[in-house]
Amino acid sequence: MHRALKIYKILVAQNLKRVMEYKADFFTGAVSFLIDQAIGIAFIFIIFSQIPQLAGFQFEQIVFIYGFSQIPKGIDHLLTDNLWSVGYFIVKKGDFDKYLTRPINPLFHVIAETFQIDAAGELVVGISLMIYAAPHAALCVNALTVTLFVFAIPFCTLIYTSIKIACAAFAFWIKSSGYIIQMLYGMNEFSKYPTTIYSNIIKFFVTYIIPFAFTGYYPALYLMTGENPLFNIGGAVIISMVMLFVSVLIWNKGLKAYESAGS
Amino acid sequence: MIYAENLRKEFTKIIKDPGLKGSFKALFKPRKEIVVAADNISFHVPKGEILGFIGPNGAGKSTVIKMLTGILTPTKGQCRINGKNPQNDRKKYVRDIGVVFGQRTQLWWDLPLVETYSVLKEIYEVSDENFKERMSFLNEVLDLKEFIRSPVRTLSLGQRMRADIAASMLHSPKVLFLDEPTIGLDVVVKDNIRRAIMKINQEEQTTVILTTHDISDIELLCDRIVMIDKGKNVYDGSLTELKKNYGQMRELTFECDNECSMSAETFKSGLHLSKDDIFIENDKNVFKIRFNSDVIPVGDMLNYTLSAARVKDIAVRDADIEEIIRRLYKEGAKPNE
């Protein structure tokens, strides 16, 4: 564990040095991300300028859910962004060879290689929105709710990470799975709003199948109501653990199917 | 040291008809075919040996190397290095090996070369003391000093190859896999790389497995060769023995003033040769004769040809590895154990 942390620090440092080498690229990334976020927030403003309430939630409550949904997404983005590259080209081009000839876990190695500071954007926006909305969002704040709420964050993050690991691993069989990651990952839009605004089918889908509702709405709902921690928080914990287990299983099977590329 | 036992690797290939239509058809109704890239490959390499692993393009060399380095999982069979198996014990296994793929790099592309070494130092847990010693040894053998502070993307191919070999040797592996380490390099750099490989092998008793298409690599470096073709082991023994067994093929190229054409039949009857000992290619005013110099000395062949044609220019060279393989096939493989 100690060694893993040390290697992690070194690989991240390498990555940051690399980012510094290409400053223009970094700033372009940061700006395009801010535009993306601005559009998302403007969208909420537009909706609430037309209707005062959405499925029984006040404007600030929706903003709070939206803000919170950016936190697990941002943490995952910050730490595991290289999984996209696995899906898009590392496997296809045979560059995965390198990870298999080094004495560290390939999944850890591939994840540790990128530290995506672009994600700071999501985290800054998310935290700002939460701070802005919290005083008016009728939160049920006490030691228990806050502790459980914060406790849930790593598990919410793992939901994102697990989906990316499993989808990226498909590349070991089908060579390129970037678009599969993109498709499933894109469903995180559902995490930004209360599930009650969706039809039952979609609600079931984002709760149990691709459970993005647990990365935003349910934990935020818990902090607002203080009710049903077993489902709102416990659900995230159990689902994320199951998903992580399954995705690592798929990944490990994938390693055995890896075919490299001709040279 | 290294044991490969009955290694077999199958790939599933989806057959596509040409064009967009073919791609659609393959998407919805894939026709699958199993391709055997390596079949029943076995060999043993003792400690300290340099083994040349050769064969034509697409013979399955890289597939076998990738199984030996733990990148690919064999469909059947197994390999062991120092008693360790890459599939069961990958992390310990890869500590014993160093790998260089000539067509790829494991260096951090955007950063100064020296950064790669400091990361690998941590990954392989090399102590500060060993690292220093190691770097000075590699520096001496591969002459890294002049470019160690330059970003990897600015290195020339020859520099990059030296840097990659150093990267694979940093953790003092017992076995070094070099997949086409001299590909695309000029003569001087090739020579440097060969000398470095030899030095590493002599000073550290590192076992080396080398794939190459360059016959000089093999002649200068390899104690033994294993040859494969179409995924099968076709020869295992020394190069001299191979040449002795399968004839010393030479190639003579003649250029004439005018268009000229030579027929193998004339040579066969004129020099009493069998049909496997001589091959002739005609191309306008140039013709090439490949022949077995054990059966007929080069001088005799020259004399005979010069008396038969008006020749302007002559070139003589050793037949390359492809030629030996071609010939090997005509005579039927007799792998030695």
Chai-1 contact restraints between the chains, C-beta under 6 A:
chainA,res_idxA,chainB,res_idxB,connection_type,confidence,min_distance_angstrom,max_distance_angstrom,comment,restraint_id
A,I7,B,E122,contact,1.0,0.0,6.0,A-B,restraint_1
A,I10,B,V119,contact,1.0,0.0,6.0,A-B,restraint_2
A,I10,B,E122,contact,1.0,0.0,6.0,A-B,restraint_3
A,Q14,B,W108,contact,1.0,0.0,6.0,A-B,restraint_4
A,Q14,B,V119,contact,1.0,0.0,6.0,A-B,restraint_5
A,K17,B,L111,contact,1.0,0.0,6.0,A-B,restraint_6
A,R18,B,D110,contact,1.0,0.0,6.0,A-B,restraint_7
A,E21,B,D110,contact,1.0,0.0,6.0,A-B,restraint_8
A,D97,B,I71,contact,1.0,0.0,6.0,A-B,restraint_9
A,K98,B,Q106,contact,1.0,0.0,6.0,A-B,restraint_10
A,L100,B,G70,contact,1.0,0.0,6.0,A-B,restraint_11
A,L100,B,I71,contact,1.0,0.0,6.0,A-B,restraint_12
A,T101,B,T69,contact,1.0,0.0,6.0,A-B,restraint_13
A,T101,B,V94,contact,1.0,0.0,6.0,A-B,restraint_14
A,T101,B,V99,contact,1.0,0.0,6.0,A-B,restraint_15
A,R102,B,I123,contact,1.0,0.0,6.0,A-B,restraint_16
A,P103,B,K91,contact,1.0,0.0,6.0,A-B,restraint_17
A,P103,B,V94,contact,1.0,0.0,6.0,A-B,restraint_18
A,P103,B,R95,contact,1.0,0.0,6.0,A-B,restraint_19
A,K256,B,T73,contact,1.0,0.0,6.0,A-B,restraint_20
A,S260,B,K66,contact,1.0,0.0,6.0,A-B,restraint_21
A,S260,B,I71,contact,1.0,0.0,6.0,A-B,restraint_22
A,S263,B,S62,contact,1.0,0.0,6.0,A-B,restraint_23
A,S263,B,F101,contact,1.0,0.0,6.0,A-B,restraint_24
A,S263,B,Q103,contact,1.0,0.0,6.0,A-B,restraint_25
